[in-house]
Amino acid sequence: MTSIARKAEGPVMVIDTYLPRPGLRGAFLAGLAEEIHGSGTGGDSRVYRSLDGEAVVVVTEFRSHAEKIRWRGSEAYCAQLQRLRPLLEHALSRTCEPVAANVASDATAMRAERSAGFAREAG
C-alpha cells in the first residue's frame, strides 16, 4: 500500500501521549497544567488521563499545520519540554487532520490504486 504524505491546509490536531515515570503522574499533570495555562500552547488544548492510571493524553487543535510548526519551534515550547522531560518515561506525538474533508479524494485514490494493482496481477 502506498502512503501519501501531505501537509494539511486546514486545522490539525496534535495528539500527544505521555507516560510519566512511576509515581510522577500527579506531578506531571500539575506541571503540564501550569505550562498550558501559563505560557499557552499556541493552540486549544485538552488534557486527559487514561483510566488505567498510566498515560496522559493532550489533544491540541491548531488552525493550520504552519501554526503547529511555529509553536513547536518556539522558545516557549522548548522550555516547556525541558521542564517536563525529567518526569517522563516515554512520549509519542502524532499530527492528524480532519477526515471528512479528505474522505472522498482519499477513497478515490485508494480505489484507483487497487484497480491498477489488480490490472497488473491479471496482465
Sequence and secondary structure as in RCSB ss.txt:
>XXXX:A:sequence
MTSIARKAEGPVMVIDTYLPRPGLRGAFLAGLAEEIHGSGTGGDSRVYRSLDGEAVVVVTEFRSHAEKIRWRGSE
AYCAQLQRLRPLLEHALSRTCEPVAANVASDATAMRAERSAGFAREAG
>XXXX:A:secstr
        SS EEEEEEEEE TT HHHHHHHHHHHHHHH  SSEEEEEE TTSS EEEEEEESSHHHHHHHHTSH
HHHHHHHHHGGGEEEEEEEEE  STTTHHHHHHHHHHHHHHHHHHHH 
